[in-house]
Amino acid sequence: MEQNMSIDKFLCKSAQVLPNKVVIHYENEMITYSQLDKEVNNLAQGLIDLGLKASDKVAVILENCPDFVRIYFAILRAAGTVVPLNPLYKEDEIQYIINDANIKLLVIDQELLPKINKIRAVISDLKIIVIGGTKEKNIIPFADLLNKEADPVEMNVEENDLAACLYTSGTSGSPKGALFSHGNLMFLTKACITRMDLRIEDYNLCVIPLSHIFSQLTNMLMPIFLGGNVTILPRFIPSAVLNEIAVKNISFFCGAPAMYSSLLAVLSQDQNYNISSLRICISGGAPLPLEVTKVFMEKYGITLTEGSGPTEAISCVGRPEANKPGSVGPVLEGVKIKIVNENDQEVPQGEIGELCVQGPSVMQGYLNLPEATAEALRGGWFYTGDLVKMDEDGYVFIIGRKKDMILVGGMSVYPSEIEQCLSYHPLILEAAVIGIPDKDRGEIAKAFIVLKPGATAEPKEFILYCRKHLANFKCPRQVVILDSLPKSPIGKVDKKQLG
């Protein structure tokens, strides 16, 4: 790895080598590398003029758009730390993070300003850079910084300096800020380019929210490092995605399992979309139903490859050229993993245990939480909470989350196994399974199902279907049919909202 190299140098190098190449397509806008590099420089100087100092944290609340890319690299060029926040966050969540991270600068779209009215009144020294906004007290128009010509900004940034603070979803307690150095992100970028086989000539399509590490890595850092390009869509609309794939000859696409299921649902209704340009498709965020993988391969000749890892420690990515359906692939080169039981002893090959990760992909720790950091990074290993098993070739298969495991009469039941079973039913589009209390068995499985368009069925039909394929104690005792499943911004089912 090059010494004293920051993430921002990815852009600098590509701009020097390919100044006139288009790096971003967005609606009718096309941005070249030289243009992006110049705009990033202007923004970086603007941030410094506003008082940004090395390692200061800047919060960014934007939907998918070129301005996200611009401000992300500008913060890093100014030696700051980027804190991307989901635009779907509520005001209380935003205020918690602004206080927790000691945010002094916030970048937001004008349409989202009403979300932070209370925050503006409470945090009087917060400077807000608004895209599409006009100048007023503590409000700085984004355009003023973007269009003000600046000399080249050269800050001394080391690999160990912080680059990003990525807040986790807070499934247990308040969100936690996972800290990543420039070295962490450089390693992940290069390791994933190699594993995913991304090439400079690939056409990349971004639909996953850029506020998430999965999208930042695959849709921004990786293509910009290579000198590639990306088409950005503001949100996931299946028909729009399929149209972009056909028109732009998209060859590299990343999405959540629910996105692939939705694309198949549209393709089954309209055969006019041409997706033959797709070369690499990566799925992440949740287990990919085997039936979805099978249809993409058998009907369209497209391999869906899975990757895995919580925000804090991305560890495994499948090999597109040697994919094993149901597996998230082998560990990335340069990362170590072990699989342990409840006594912290490594389990034999093929047995289920908790995945632990060590290496340059693992975060530096949690912001302001030394005890939580010590608990998560025990003995130099990050304990993911994922229950997995490994086969003889080193491929990892995720069974579920420790906290999601259902104990039915003392026997372990993994929701993912039931969900995979249900995914094969011809009437089911999506399924999610949780455990609920039961006075006789301790817990039982409860399934939530979304039917395919036009399908009708009674809940009992799916209970009987599971009994044909699974041991009785694993089968759901209750089934609820819904119009849709609650989702996180990247399309992962939010089981906290099911009950």
N, C-alpha and C positions, 0 to 999 in steps of 0.2 A: 504494500500500500504506500502511495506517495506521502512523503512527510509534509506536514503543515498544509494539508489540503482540506478545504472545507467543502460542504455540499454546494455552495455557490459556484465553486470552480467548475462544476459540471456544466453549468450554463456558459461560463466564460470560455471554456475550451471549445464547446460546440459552436458558439457564436464566432470564434476566430476561424474555425475550419469551414463552417457552413453558413456564412453570414446571410445569404439570400434564400436559404431553404425555409419553407414554411414549417413552423414547429407546432402551431395551434390553429385548428379550424373551429370556429364557433359561430353558428348561424351563418351570416354573410361576411363575417370577419375572418381575415387570414393574417396571421402574425408571423414574421420571419424571426430567425434567431437573433440577427443584429438589432431588430426593433425591440424584441423582448429584453435583450441585454441592456440596451440604452434606457428603456423605461424602468427596469429594475434598478439601475444606477440612480436615476432621478428620484425614485421612491426611497431608496436607501439613504440618500443625502437628506431628503425631506424628513425622514424619521430621526436622523441624527440632529437635525436642526430643531426638532420638537423636543429634544432632550433625551433621546434613547441612548443608553450607555451599554457597554458590553455586558451580555448575559441578562439584560432586562427582558421581561416577557411582554409580548404583544399578542393580545387575543384577536382572533379573526373569526367573524361570523358571516360566512358567505355561502350561497349555493354554488353549484358547479358553474364556473365562468372563468374567463382568462384572468380576471383581476385576482382570483385566488392564487393562481400561479405567480403573477407579478409580485404580490405582496409577500408571499411565502419566501421567494428568493431574495426580495429586498430586505426583509427582516434578518435573514442569515448573512447577507452581504454587509449589513450594518452591525454584525456581531451580536444581534439580539437572539432571543429564543422565541420561536413561534408556538402559539397555543391555539390550535384550531378547535372551534366549538361548533357543535351541530346547530344549524339554523332552526331545528325543531325544538331545541331546548326552551323551557319556559323561563320566565324572568327570574324566578327564585333560584333556578339551577345556574343561570348565568351569573347572578349576583354572588352566589356561593363561590364559584370558580374565580371570579374577578378578585374577590377578597382573599381567597386561599393562595392565589398565585401572585398577589400584589401587582395586579395589572394597572399600568398607568396609561397605556395606549390601546385603544380598541378600534378595529376596522370592521365596518358593518355597511350593509346596503341600506339605502334610504327607506326601502319598503319595510325593513325590519326594525327601524327606529322605535316604533311604538312598543316593541317588546322590552325596551330598556328605559322607559320613562321614569319608573321608580328609582332605578339605579342612578340615573343622571342627577336626581334630586338628592340622593343619599351620599354618593361618592362625588363630591364637588370638584376634586382635582383630576378626575378622569377625562383625558383628552380623547375625542372620538373623531376618527377619520371616516367620512361618510361618502360612499359611492353614489353619485347623483345628488348630493346634498349641496346646500349653500352655506356660506360662512356665517357663523353666529358664535355666541359664547361657548368655548370649549368644543366647537364643531369645526373641523377642518375639511373642506372639500377634497376628495381624493384626486380630482383633476388638477388641483393647484400643485400638488406634489408631483404628479405624473408628468406634467408638461413643463416643469421648471428645469431648464438645462443645468446639468451638474457635471463637475469634473469627475474622473474615475474615483470611486470609493475603494480604498485599500485598507482593510482592517486586519490586524494580526489575529487569525483564528486558528486554533490548534485542534487536532483530532479529538482530544478529550473535553473540549469545550461543549457546553450544552447547545443543542440545535432545536430540540422540540420538547414540549411538555404535552403529552397526549393523555387526556382524561378518559379513564375507563368508565363504563356504563353505570358503575355503582350498584351492582346486583346485591351487594350486602353492604348497607350503610351508604355514606356519601361517596361521590365520585373521587377517585384518586388520580393524581397527576403522575403518570409514568414518564421518567426523565430519560431522554435519549441524546447521546453525544453525536457529533459529526461522524466520528468513527463508527458508531453503531449503524447509522443510516447509510454510510458509504459501504460498509460490509454487506448489509442486506441488499442494497442496490446491485452490487456486482455479483453476489452469490445467486440472487434470483434471476438475473439476466442469463447467467450460465445454465441454471437448472431449467428455467422456462424456455430457453432457446429463443429469446427475443433478439431480433435482428434490426439493423439500421433501416432496411427496406420495408419493415412491417408497418402496416397502418393500424394504429391503436384507437379504440373507441372507449371513451370514459363515460360511464353512467353511474358508477358507484359514487356516493358523496365524497368529495375530496377532503372533507373533514375527518375521514377515517384513514388509518394507516395503510390499509389494504389498497385503497385508491391512490393515496399519495405515492406509494411505492411503485405500483404497476402502471399507473396512468400519468405519472409526472416524472419522478426521479429516474426510473429506468429508461424511458424513451429519450429524455433530455440528456442523460449521460451518454447514450449511444449516438445522439444526433438524429433521432427519429422524429416522428410527428404523432399528434393525437387530435382526434376530433372529440370535442367536449359537448355533451348534451346536458342541459340543466337538470333533468330528472329522467327516471326510467318510465318510458311509455313503450310497451312491446312493439307496436306497429312502427313507431319512430325509429327504434333501434334496428329493426329488420330492414327498414328502408335505408338507413345509413350504411348498414353492412353491404347492401346491394349496390348503392350508388357510389360509395367511396372504396369499394373492394377491401373492406376491413379484414385484416388477417389475424389480429390479436385482440381478444376480448376477455374481460374479467367480470364475473358477476357472482351473485349469491345463488344458492340452489333455487329459491323461489323465482328468481328472474328466468332461469333456464326453463322451469316448468311453465311459466307464463309465455315464453317465446314458443314453446312447443304447442301450447293451446292455440295460439294465433296461427301458427303454421298448419295446424290440423284443419283450420277453417279456410285458409287462403294459401293455395299452393304456388302463387305467383312470385313470392319472395325468393330471391336467389341468394343463398348463404354459402355458396361453394368456395368463396374466397377465404373463409375462416380456416386458419392454419393451426392456431393455438387457442384453446379456451380453458381458462382457469376458474375454478369454483372455490369459494372460501366463505367462512363465517358460520357454517353449519354443515352437517353431513349431507352429501348429495345422494338423493334416492337412486338406487341402482337401475330402476326402470328408466329414469331420465337419461342416464349414461348410455343405456342399451339402445334407446330410440335414436339418440344423436349419432351413435356409431353405425347402427344397422340401416337406418333410413337415410342419413345424410353423410355418412363416412367421416364424421367429426369426432375426435377424441376429446372428452372432457377430463381434465386433470384437476385433482384437488390439492389444496395446500392447507396447512394448519398452523395454529399457534395463537395464543391470546395476544393482545396488544403488546404485552410486556416481553414476549419471547417467541417470535416466529421461529419455527424449528424445522418443519418438514414441508416439502413440496414435491409433488409427483413428477415423474419423468415423462414428458409427452411421448417420447419415442419408446418407452417401456412402461406403459401405464398398467396399473392393476386396479380395476374397478373396485370401489369401496375403500381403497387405501388413500391416505394423504401423502404417500410416497416415502422414500427414505429421508434421513436427516440431511440437511444442507451440509456441504463440504465446509469444514471449519467449525462446526457446532457439535457438541456432545449431548447425548441424551442417555437417560437411564429410566427404567420402569420399576417402581418399588411398591411393596405392599404397605399395610398400615403400620408395620414395625420398621419401616424405612429400609427393608432388605430387598435387594433386587430379585425380581421374580424370574423363573425359568422362561425360556423362549416359548411364545404361544400363550402364556398365561396373562391374565388381566391385572393391571396395576396402574398407579398414577405416573404420568409422564413428567419427568424433571429435565430441565434444560440448562446447559452451561455453555458459555462462549460469547463471541462478539455480537450476537443478535439479541442478547439479554439486556434489558434496560439497566440504567445506573441505580435506580431506586425510585421510591415514591416521594414526591415533593412534600416536605414538612411532616413526614410520617416515618420516623426512624424505627418505631416498633413494628409497623406493618411491613417495612422494608426488610427488617431482620427476620420476620416470620416467613415472608415470601422467598427470601434468598438465604435459605439455611445451608450452611456449609459450602457456599459458593454456587448452589444449584437453585434455579427458580422452579418452585413447585406449582405446576399449571392448574391442578384440579381436574385435568382431563384423564379419564380412564381409557387406557389403550392396551393393545397387544401388538407384538411384532412377529413377523414370520421369518422363515429361514433365510430370506433374501434381504432382510433389514427393512422391509416395508412396514410402515406403521398403520394400524387400523384403529380409528377412534370408536370406542364403545359408548361413551357418553361422559357427562360431567359427574364428578363425585356427589355434588349436591343434588343432582337430578335423579340419582339412583333410587329406585322404589324397593322397599323391603316388604314383600308380600308373605306374611307368615314366616318371617325370618329368612326368606329366600330372595336373592338379588335379582331384580328385573331392570333391564336397561331400556329406557324409552326409545332409543334409536332402533333397537331390534323390532319393536312393535311398529314403529313408523315405517321402517323398511318393508315389513310385511304388508302393511296397508297400502304402500305406494304401488304395489303390483295389482291392486284391485282396479278393474277397468273403469270404474265410475269415479275414482278418487283423483282429484287434482293435487291436494295437499293434505297432510295430516300432522298433528302434533299430539304428544302424549305426556301427561304429568301424573304424579302420584297424589292421591287425596287420602285423608284419614279414613280408617274403617275400624269399627269397634271389635270385629272378630279377627281380622287379619293384620291389623296394624296399619297397613296401607293397601290400596288397590290402584290399578291403572285406569285413567280416564282419558279417552281419546276425543280430540276435536278435529272434525273433518270438513274440508271444502270439496264439494262435488264439481266435476267437470261441467262446462256450460251445457245446459239442457238436460242434465241427468237428474233423476229422482230416485230416492231410496229411503228406507226406514233404518234407523240406527241399529236395530237388532240384526240386520243383515250383515253388518260389519263385525259384530261380536261373533256371530257364527262363522264368518269367513276366517277370523283369527284362530278360532278353535280347530279349524282344519289344518292349520299350519304351525301353530305354536302350542306348547304345553299349557294346560288350562290356567295354571297360576300366573302365567305371563299375560294372558288375554285381558283386554279392557273389560271392566264390568259395567262401565258407563260410556256412552258415545253421544256426542253433541254435534249436530250438523250446523255449520256456520256459513255465512256468505263469504267471509274472508277471515284470515288469521291476523292477529295484531303483529306488526313487524317493526323491527328497528330500522334506522335509516339505511342500512346496507342490505335490508331484505331478510334479515335473520328473524325467525319467529320469537316474539317476546313472550315467553312463557309466564312471566310475572303477571301478565294481564289475563291469564287463563285460570279458571278455578271452578 
